[in-house]
Amino acid sequence: MQITIFGASGKTGRLVVQQALRRGYQFVAYVRDATKLSFTDANLKVVQGQLDELDKIKQAVTGSQAVLSALGPTGKKESDQQISSGMANIVNALDALEIKRFIVLSTTSSQDPHDIDSMKFKLRRGMIRIGRPSAYEAIVKYTALVRQSKSDWTLLRIASLLTNASLTKNVQVGYLGRDKFKAKLSRANLAWFMLEQIDSTEFICQAPAISD
Ligand SMILES: NC(=O)c1ccc[n+]([C@@H]2O[C@H](COP(=O)([O-])OP(=O)(O)OC[C@H]3O[C@@H](n4cnc5c(N)ncnc54)[C@H](OP(=O)(O)O)[C@@H]3O)[C@@H](O)[C@H]2O)c1
């Protein structure tokens, strides 16, 4: 099975690729700077491109049964805007090529109708909106684009501080105000859970929050 991933050069993205190669998938990694991927593998094809290069994006997803995004805003305005406009191109490519499975990292800055909102969550969102405005805006915008796509999307909303702790395969998944979440989420667990979604129909067209 061939999978394409955007954001493969990030801390979570690299773990997704490493774990996926161990599972035997053929992987296409779309990155803006190929030198950031420090490993090579016969089953890994690296495509270097920007998120505004629609034709290149289409080529990178052609033949893939699932597309993953580990793209994440960095808090730099111009770069964060590229993520939301780039997500529009990725969605365009998937819809045009009728690729259904689309698994995308997001955060709880983007609300879900299943969440039960509270002052605590409002304050948390407010702090991010004020402290990291471009990141907040990018997350809200690209999450809306994914939801509007024709794909079988799953948004995995990071609910906690990301860590480099080792893989335990033990994650809490649910909705704010309904379920309990830990303060941390290991990137290894996040990568594992993301890959678990490829063959799972459990969270299709859903956006659960996730923590360790
Ligand atoms: N750190 C936390 O505790 C925390 C908590 C909650 C949520 N989050 C969210 O989780 C996300 C993922 O975490 P992470 O640690 O894996 O992030 P990361 O290492 O910063 O990875 C972000 C990825 O997005 C790519 N990217 C960013 N802007 C881009 C652009 N304009 N064009 C193309 N690619 C772009 C980066 O590419 P390059 O490698 O080329 O830069 C990288 O591959 C974060 O971005 C953040 O929004 C983090």
The ligand as an SDF file (V2000), in Angstrom:
LIG
                    3D

 48 52  0  0  0  0  0  0  0  0999 V2000
    4.7090   21.3090   20.9090 N   0  0  0  0  0  0  0  0  0  0  0  0
    3.5740   21.0680   21.5360 C   0  0  0  0  0  0  0  0  0  0  0  0
    3.5690   20.7730   22.7170 O   0  0  0  0  0  0  0  0  0  0  0  0
    2.2790   21.1230   20.8130 C   0  0  0  0  0  0  0  0  0  0  0  0
    1.1050   21.0450   21.5160 C   0  0  0  0  0  0  0  0  0  0  0  0
   -0.0930   21.0560   20.8280 C   0  0  0  0  0  0  0  0  0  0  0  0
   -0.0880   21.1200   19.4540 C   0  0  0  0  0  0  0  0  0  0  0  0
    1.0650   21.2030   18.7720 N   0  0  0  0  0  0  0  0  0  0  0  0
    0.9940   21.2220   17.3100 C   0  0  0  0  0  0  0  0  0  0  0  0
    1.4830   20.0060   16.8060 O   0  0  0  0  0  0  0  0  0  0  0  0
    2.1460   20.2620   15.5690 C   0  0  0  0  0  0  0  0  0  0  0  0
    3.0570   19.0980   15.2540 C   0  0  0  0  0  0  0  0  0  0  0  0
    4.0840   19.0630   16.2160 O   0  0  0  0  0  0  0  0  0  0  0  0
    5.5990   18.7770   15.7950 P   0  0  0  0  0  0  0  0  0  0  0  0
    6.4080   18.9330   17.0270 O   0  0  0  0  0  0  0  0  0  0  0  0
    5.6660   17.5200   14.9970 O   0  0  0  0  0  0  0  0  0  0  0  0
    5.8490   20.0180   14.8130 O   0  0  0  0  0  0  0  0  0  0  0  0
    7.1280   20.4020   13.9200 P   0  0  0  0  0  0  0  0  0  0  0  0
    8.3050   19.5700   14.2660 O   0  0  0  0  0  0  0  0  0  0  0  0
    7.2300   21.8770   14.0150 O   0  0  0  0  0  0  0  0  0  0  0  0
    6.6540   19.9840   12.4380 O   0  0  0  0  0  0  0  0  0  0  0  0
    5.8630   20.8090   11.6660 C   0  0  0  0  0  0  0  0  0  0  0  0
    5.8880   20.2960   10.2340 C   0  0  0  0  0  0  0  0  0  0  0  0
    5.1170   21.1860    9.4230 O   0  0  0  0  0  0  0  0  0  0  0  0
    5.9500   21.6340    8.3470 C   0  0  0  0  0  0  0  0  0  0  0  0
    5.6110   22.9950    7.9600 N   0  0  0  0  0  0  0  0  0  0  0  0
    5.3790   24.0500    8.7700 C   0  0  0  0  0  0  0  0  0  0  0  0
    5.1300   25.1520    8.0300 N   0  0  0  0  0  0  0  0  0  0  0  0
    5.2140   24.7630    6.7270 C   0  0  0  0  0  0  0  0  0  0  0  0
    5.0740   25.4430    5.4940 C   0  0  0  0  0  0  0  0  0  0  0  0
    4.7630   26.7380    5.4450 N   0  0  0  0  0  0  0  0  0  0  0  0
    5.2480   24.7320    4.3500 N   0  0  0  0  0  0  0  0  0  0  0  0
    5.5350   23.4170    4.3820 C   0  0  0  0  0  0  0  0  0  0  0  0
    5.7090   22.7160    5.5210 N   0  0  0  0  0  0  0  0  0  0  0  0
    5.5390   23.3840    6.6840 C   0  0  0  0  0  0  0  0  0  0  0  0
    7.3580   21.5800    8.8790 C   0  0  0  0  0  0  0  0  0  0  0  0
    8.2730   21.5940    7.7970 O   0  0  0  0  0  0  0  0  0  0  0  0
    9.8210   22.0180    8.0230 P   0  0  0  0  0  0  0  0  0  0  0  0
   10.4610   20.8300    8.6990 O   0  0  0  0  0  0  0  0  0  0  0  0
   10.3200   22.2650    6.6620 O   0  0  0  0  0  0  0  0  0  0  0  0
    9.8160   23.2450    8.9080 O   0  0  0  0  0  0  0  0  0  0  0  0
    7.3120   20.2570    9.6400 C   0  0  0  0  0  0  0  0  0  0  0  0
    7.4040   19.1850    8.7500 O   0  0  0  0  0  0  0  0  0  0  0  0
    2.7960   21.6220   15.8380 C   0  0  0  0  0  0  0  0  0  0  0  0
    3.0190   22.3570   14.6890 O   0  0  0  0  0  0  0  0  0  0  0  0
    1.7570   22.3430   16.6940 C   0  0  0  0  0  0  0  0  0  0  0  0
    0.8670   23.0880   15.8810 O   0  0  0  0  0  0  0  0  0  0  0  0
    2.2500   21.1950   19.4330 C   0  0  0  0  0  0  0  0  0  0  0  0
  1  2  1  0
  2  3  2  0
  2  4  1  0
  4  5  1  0
  4 48  2  0
  5  6  2  0
  6  7  1  0
  7  8  2  0
  8  9  1  0
  8 48  1  0
  9 10  1  0
  9 46  1  0
 10 11  1  0
 11 12  1  0
 11 44  1  0
 12 13  1  0
 13 14  1  0
 14 15  2  0
 14 16  1  0
 14 17  1  0
 17 18  1  0
 18 19  2  0
 18 20  1  0
 18 21  1  0
 21 22  1  0
 22 23  1  0
 23 24  1  0
 23 42  1  0
 24 25  1  0
 25 26  1  0
 25 36  1  0
 26 27  1  0
 26 35  1  0
 27 28  2  0
 28 29  1  0
 29 30  1  0
 29 35  2  0
 30 31  1  0
 30 32  2  0
 32 33  1  0
 33 34  2  0
 34 35  1  0
 36 37  1  0
 36 42  1  0
 37 38  1  0
 38 39  2  0
 38 40  1  0
 38 41  1  0
 42 43  1  0
 44 45  1  0
 44 46  1  0
 46 47  1  0
M  CHG  2   8   1  16  -1
M  END
$$$$
